[in-house]
């Protein structure tokens, strides 16, 4: 046996964003968790596709590389300075090393020196939704190998993206478990349901021609944290030129007083740095009046970043042979129908969602197995896709399963293919949010007292109607610290100083002061504010 040469751990370079990268890794709460079948299936699939003895899902922590799944390697972790993955996290591109003993970066590595040792290495980065490199999906062999072809690299990158999809799904499930109890305890917590589904919320007000964005929506839209309210023109300027007409048409139809007010459209946006992201947006317009007097007041809705899903769809269209291997492991349902509407392929997730096994579905006619689809949006869209040879998409409720499905149908050479997922939780979250906000606004706008809400920095972002009726002001005038305009000049400095003190200490705020009404008259008021805190006691 050949003994390793004396090895002194080198001081390896760190990614420029190392603190943020480590924080992103910790966010997934994946380190030191037991093995899970979903991740083991991906390493097994990679080993089969590339015919390698060892495949690892390696997550690079501060001082170690920890393996969520390892095929052909027994250790659960190794020191960070001994693993080739430490170099892989320095780039967002795959790292391919045909023979590590011929590469000066790795020739002295103990795993390379040992027998049989690591000779071949290929690692694709595990890139989070916000662009942080968490580690790699890597292939290892004790023999040198030729570099991967471009197609093989693309397959490895696709598999790495599927690992990240599993991390995101696992994180979402963890978040659901955490907030479920809180949601039942307080309707005010309904906003958390949107976070679970990674949904952003927006509100377009006709009177002001402005769009309000919540924190998640600003993140999706690529806007800074303080861009809470934007002119509609600025929002429309962000939409990809090829999709602008479609979005304009959909919004116009939703605002039409003769319509139902529903809004649903998928489109691309372009960030300031040129990044293109896909969004799926849904909304509903509220109207006032009836008949000829009916007019739109505002539209409220949600949006979700579907860029990753779009990338998967493109990959599926490029290679049906590679698609079948990948589809066996993805977390969305997928099935194929021939020209006679018979099932020709069903992936495992589709079996679970359709409540049928592969053997029960193959060569069976869709309409006979699922008669509840006849005459519904499912049948209409599938037949339209088959006859017009164009893709279609929709969200619809299927009573036989008591679920909402988001469905994408594509024409194929001998029929159609269908890609779908269960979005029941998302639809329930949207409904809960609409009901909660409607009840809150009705209550707040009909009480005799003034009411307002501020963020943890004291920026007031909402007042009830009673405030505006009394002061004769608008939200644009009053938001933030604009409320000082209606305070008496002899008292405003004292009020501001006390308010800032309570923000810093977290104390309840109470004060008395005169406020100017719309006619210029000052009246004395007693005002109180109580901080709302999260589970860690931080003001939110």
NORRANOR-V665045 format. One record per backbone hydrogen bond with DSSP energy under -0.5 kcal/mol. NH is the residue of the N-H (numbers start at 1). CO is the residue of the C=O. E is the energy in kcal/mol with one decimal. If there is no record, write none. Layout:
# NORRANOR-V665045
nh=NH co=CO e=E
nh=NH co=CO e=E
This chain:
# NORRANOR-V665045
nh=3 co=1 e=-0.5
nh=8 co=6 e=-0.5
nh=9 co=7 e=-0.6
nh=12 co=10 e=-1.2
nh=18 co=15 e=-1.6
nh=21 co=17 e=-2.9
nh=22 co=18 e=-2.7
nh=23 co=19 e=-2.0
nh=24 co=20 e=-2.3
nh=25 co=21 e=-2.2
nh=26 co=22 e=-2.4
nh=27 co=23 e=-1.5
nh=28 co=24 e=-0.7
nh=28 co=25 e=-1.1
nh=29 co=26 e=-1.5
nh=30 co=25 e=-0.5
nh=33 co=30 e=-1.3
nh=39 co=36 e=-0.6
nh=40 co=36 e=-2.2
nh=41 co=37 e=-2.5
nh=42 co=38 e=-0.9
nh=43 co=39 e=-1.8
nh=44 co=40 e=-2.3
nh=45 co=41 e=-2.5
nh=46 co=42 e=-2.4
nh=47 co=43 e=-2.4
nh=48 co=44 e=-2.0
nh=49 co=45 e=-2.6
nh=50 co=46 e=-2.4
nh=51 co=47 e=-1.2
nh=52 co=47 e=-0.9
nh=54 co=140 e=-1.3
nh=55 co=71 e=-1.9
nh=56 co=138 e=-2.3
nh=57 co=69 e=-2.6
nh=58 co=56 e=-0.8
nh=58 co=136 e=-2.7
nh=59 co=57 e=-0.5
nh=59 co=66 e=-3.2
nh=60 co=58 e=-0.6
nh=60 co=134 e=-1.7
nh=61 co=59 e=-0.8
nh=61 co=64 e=-2.5
nh=65 co=78 e=-2.7
nh=66 co=59 e=-2.8
nh=66 co=64 e=-0.5
nh=67 co=76 e=-3.2
nh=68 co=57 e=-2.0
nh=68 co=66 e=-0.7
nh=69 co=57 e=-0.7
nh=71 co=55 e=-3.1
nh=72 co=70 e=-0.6
nh=78 co=65 e=-1.8
nh=80 co=63 e=-1.9
nh=82 co=79 e=-1.6
nh=83 co=80 e=-1.2
nh=86 co=83 e=-1.3
nh=87 co=84 e=-1.4
nh=88 co=84 e=-1.2
nh=89 co=85 e=-1.6
nh=90 co=87 e=-1.5
nh=91 co=88 e=-1.3
nh=95 co=123 e=-2.6
nh=96 co=94 e=-0.6
nh=97 co=121 e=-3.5
nh=100 co=119 e=-3.3
nh=102 co=99 e=-1.5
nh=103 co=100 e=-1.2
nh=104 co=102 e=-0.6
nh=106 co=103 e=-1.9
nh=107 co=103 e=-1.5
nh=109 co=106 e=-2.0
nh=112 co=109 e=-0.7
nh=113 co=109 e=-2.5
nh=114 co=110 e=-1.8
nh=118 co=111 e=-2.0
nh=119 co=117 e=-0.6
nh=119 co=141 e=-2.5
nh=120 co=141 e=-2.2
nh=121 co=97 e=-2.2
nh=122 co=139 e=-2.0
nh=123 co=95 e=-2.5
nh=124 co=137 e=-2.3
nh=126 co=135 e=-2.1
nh=127 co=125 e=-1.0
nh=128 co=126 e=-0.5
nh=128 co=132 e=-2.7
nh=131 co=128 e=-2.1
nh=134 co=126 e=-3.0
nh=134 co=132 e=-0.9
nh=136 co=58 e=-2.5
nh=137 co=124 e=-2.2
nh=138 co=56 e=-2.5
nh=138 co=136 e=-0.6
nh=139 co=122 e=-3.0
nh=140 co=54 e=-2.6
nh=141 co=120 e=-1.7
nh=145 co=98 e=-1.6
nh=153 co=149 e=-2.6
nh=154 co=150 e=-2.1
nh=155 co=151 e=-2.2
nh=156 co=152 e=-2.4
nh=157 co=153 e=-2.5
nh=158 co=154 e=-2.4
nh=159 co=155 e=-2.4
nh=160 co=156 e=-2.2
nh=161 co=157 e=-2.2
nh=162 co=158 e=-1.7
nh=163 co=159 e=-1.7
nh=164 co=160 e=-1.9
nh=165 co=161 e=-2.2
nh=166 co=162 e=-2.1
nh=167 co=163 e=-2.0
nh=168 co=164 e=-2.8
nh=169 co=165 e=-2.6
nh=170 co=166 e=-2.6
nh=171 co=167 e=-2.5
nh=172 co=168 e=-2.7
nh=173 co=169 e=-2.3
nh=174 co=170 e=-2.2
nh=175 co=171 e=-2.5
nh=176 co=172 e=-2.4
nh=177 co=173 e=-2.0
nh=178 co=174 e=-1.7
nh=179 co=175 e=-2.2
nh=180 co=176 e=-1.6
nh=181 co=177 e=-0.5
nh=183 co=179 e=-2.5
nh=184 co=180 e=-1.5
nh=185 co=181 e=-1.6
nh=186 co=182 e=-1.5
nh=189 co=186 e=-1.5
nh=190 co=187 e=-2.1
nh=191 co=188 e=-0.7
nh=192 co=189 e=-2.2
nh=193 co=190 e=-1.1
nh=194 co=190 e=-0.6
nh=194 co=191 e=-0.8
nh=195 co=191 e=-1.0
nh=196 co=192 e=-1.9
nh=197 co=193 e=-1.6
nh=198 co=195 e=-1.2
nh=199 co=194 e=-3.0
nh=200 co=303 e=-3.2
nh=202 co=301 e=-2.2
nh=203 co=212 e=-1.8
nh=204 co=299 e=-3.0
nh=205 co=203 e=-0.5
nh=205 co=210 e=-2.3
nh=206 co=204 e=-0.6
nh=206 co=297 e=-2.2
nh=207 co=297 e=-0.5
nh=209 co=205 e=-1.8
nh=210 co=205 e=-1.0
nh=211 co=230 e=-3.4
nh=212 co=203 e=-3.1
nh=213 co=228 e=-2.8
nh=214 co=201 e=-2.1
nh=218 co=214 e=-2.4
nh=219 co=215 e=-1.8
nh=220 co=216 e=-2.5
nh=221 co=217 e=-2.6
nh=222 co=218 e=-0.8
nh=222 co=219 e=-0.6
nh=223 co=218 e=-2.7
nh=227 co=224 e=-1.7
nh=228 co=226 e=-1.8
nh=230 co=211 e=-2.8
nh=232 co=209 e=-2.3
nh=234 co=231 e=-0.6
nh=235 co=231 e=-1.7
nh=236 co=232 e=-2.6
nh=237 co=233 e=-1.6
nh=238 co=234 e=-0.6
nh=238 co=235 e=-1.1
nh=239 co=236 e=-1.1
nh=240 co=268 e=-2.7
nh=243 co=240 e=-2.0
nh=244 co=240 e=-1.0
nh=247 co=243 e=-2.3
nh=248 co=244 e=-2.8
nh=249 co=245 e=-2.4
nh=250 co=246 e=-2.3
nh=251 co=247 e=-2.7
nh=252 co=248 e=-2.5
nh=253 co=249 e=-2.3
nh=254 co=250 e=-1.9
nh=255 co=251 e=-1.7
nh=256 co=252 e=-0.6
nh=256 co=253 e=-0.7
nh=259 co=256 e=-2.3
nh=263 co=283 e=-2.2
nh=265 co=281 e=-2.2
nh=267 co=279 e=-2.1
nh=269 co=277 e=-2.6
nh=270 co=238 e=-2.7
nh=271 co=269 e=-0.5
nh=271 co=275 e=-3.1
nh=274 co=271 e=-2.0
nh=277 co=269 e=-2.2
nh=279 co=267 e=-3.2
nh=280 co=304 e=-2.2
nh=281 co=265 e=-2.7
nh=282 co=302 e=-2.6
nh=283 co=263 e=-2.9
nh=284 co=300 e=-2.4
nh=285 co=261 e=-1.9
nh=286 co=298 e=-2.9
nh=288 co=295 e=-2.5
nh=293 co=290 e=-1.9
nh=294 co=291 e=-1.5
nh=295 co=288 e=-2.4
nh=297 co=286 e=-2.9
nh=298 co=286 e=-1.0
nh=299 co=204 e=-2.5
nh=300 co=284 e=-2.3
nh=301 co=202 e=-2.4
nh=302 co=282 e=-2.7
nh=303 co=200 e=-2.1
nh=304 co=280 e=-1.8
nh=305 co=198 e=-0.5
nh=306 co=278 e=-2.0
nh=306 co=304 e=-0.6
nh=307 co=278 e=-0.7
nh=310 co=306 e=-2.4
nh=311 co=307 e=-2.2
nh=312 co=308 e=-2.0
nh=313 co=309 e=-2.3
nh=314 co=310 e=-2.2
nh=315 co=311 e=-2.2
nh=316 co=312 e=-2.4
nh=317 co=313 e=-2.0
nh=318 co=314 e=-1.7
nh=319 co=315 e=-1.4
nh=323 co=319 e=-2.0
nh=324 co=320 e=-1.9
nh=325 co=321 e=-0.9
nh=326 co=322 e=-1.9
nh=327 co=323 e=-3.5
nh=328 co=324 e=-0.9
nh=329 co=326 e=-2.0
nh=330 co=326 e=-0.8
nh=333 co=420 e=-2.1
nh=335 co=418 e=-2.2
nh=336 co=345 e=-2.3
nh=337 co=416 e=-3.0
nh=338 co=342 e=-2.3
nh=339 co=414 e=-0.9
nh=341 co=338 e=-2.0
nh=343 co=361 e=-0.6
nh=343 co=364 e=-2.1
nh=344 co=336 e=-2.7
nh=345 co=336 e=-1.1
nh=347 co=334 e=-2.5
nh=351 co=347 e=-2.0
nh=352 co=348 e=-1.8
nh=353 co=349 e=-2.5
nh=354 co=350 e=-3.0
nh=355 co=351 e=-0.7
nh=356 co=351 e=-1.5
nh=361 co=357 e=-0.8
nh=361 co=358 e=-1.0
nh=362 co=358 e=-2.5
nh=363 co=343 e=-2.9
nh=364 co=361 e=-2.4
nh=366 co=341 e=-2.9
nh=368 co=365 e=-0.8
nh=369 co=365 e=-2.2
nh=370 co=366 e=-2.8
nh=373 co=370 e=-2.0
nh=374 co=371 e=-1.4
nh=376 co=373 e=-1.9
nh=379 co=373 e=-1.0
nh=380 co=376 e=-2.2
nh=381 co=377 e=-2.5
nh=382 co=378 e=-2.3
nh=383 co=379 e=-2.5
nh=384 co=380 e=-2.1
nh=385 co=381 e=-2.6
nh=386 co=382 e=-2.2
nh=387 co=383 e=-2.5
nh=388 co=384 e=-2.7
nh=389 co=385 e=-1.2
nh=392 co=409 e=-2.1
nh=394 co=407 e=-1.9
nh=396 co=405 e=-2.1
nh=398 co=403 e=-3.0
nh=399 co=397 e=-0.6
nh=401 co=398 e=-1.4
nh=402 co=398 e=-1.2
nh=403 co=398 e=-1.3
nh=405 co=396 e=-2.7
nh=406 co=421 e=-2.4
nh=407 co=394 e=-3.1
nh=407 co=405 e=-0.6
nh=408 co=419 e=-2.3
nh=409 co=392 e=-2.9
nh=410 co=417 e=-2.9
nh=412 co=415 e=-2.8
nh=415 co=412 e=-0.9
nh=416 co=337 e=-1.9
nh=417 co=410 e=-2.6
nh=418 co=335 e=-3.1
nh=419 co=408 e=-2.9
nh=420 co=333 e=-2.4
nh=421 co=406 e=-1.8
nh=423 co=404 e=-2.0
nh=423 co=421 e=-0.6
nh=424 co=404 e=-0.6
nh=427 co=423 e=-2.4
nh=428 co=424 e=-2.5
nh=429 co=425 e=-2.3
nh=430 co=426 e=-2.4
nh=431 co=427 e=-2.4
nh=432 co=428 e=-2.7
nh=433 co=429 e=-2.4
nh=434 co=430 e=-2.4
nh=435 co=431 e=-2.6
nh=436 co=432 e=-2.6
nh=437 co=433 e=-2.7
nh=438 co=434 e=-2.3
nh=439 co=435 e=-2.4
nh=440 co=436 e=-2.5
nh=441 co=437 e=-2.8
nh=442 co=438 e=-2.3
nh=443 co=439 e=-2.3
nh=444 co=440 e=-3.1
nh=445 co=441 e=-2.5
nh=446 co=442 e=-0.5
nh=446 co=443 e=-1.0
nh=447 co=444 e=-0.7
nh=453 co=462 e=-2.0
nh=455 co=459 e=-2.0
nh=458 co=455 e=-2.0
nh=460 co=458 e=-0.7
nh=460 co=480 e=-1.5
nh=461 co=453 e=-1.9
nh=462 co=453 e=-1.2
nh=464 co=451 e=-2.2
nh=467 co=464 e=-0.8
nh=468 co=464 e=-1.1
nh=469 co=465 e=-2.6
nh=470 co=466 e=-2.0
nh=471 co=467 e=-2.8
nh=472 co=468 e=-2.3
nh=478 co=474 e=-1.8
nh=479 co=475 e=-2.8
nh=480 co=460 e=-3.1
nh=482 co=479 e=-1.3
nh=483 co=478 e=-0.7
nh=484 co=481 e=-1.4
nh=485 co=482 e=-1.9
nh=486 co=483 e=-1.4
nh=487 co=484 e=-1.3
nh=488 co=514 e=-1.4
nh=491 co=488 e=-2.0
nh=492 co=488 e=-2.0
nh=495 co=491 e=-2.2
nh=496 co=492 e=-2.7
nh=497 co=493 e=-2.4
nh=498 co=494 e=-2.2
nh=499 co=495 e=-2.5
nh=500 co=496 e=-2.7
nh=501 co=497 e=-1.9
nh=502 co=498 e=-2.0
nh=503 co=499 e=-1.8
nh=504 co=500 e=-2.1
nh=505 co=501 e=-2.0
nh=506 co=502 e=-2.1
nh=507 co=502 e=-0.5
nh=509 co=529 e=-2.8
nh=511 co=527 e=-2.3
nh=513 co=525 e=-2.0
nh=515 co=523 e=-2.9
nh=516 co=486 e=-2.7
nh=517 co=521 e=-3.1
nh=518 co=470 e=-2.2
nh=520 co=517 e=-1.8
nh=523 co=515 e=-2.3
nh=525 co=513 e=-2.6
nh=527 co=511 e=-3.0
nh=527 co=525 e=-0.5
nh=529 co=509 e=-2.6
nh=534 co=538 e=-2.4
nh=537 co=534 e=-1.9
nh=540 co=532 e=-2.7
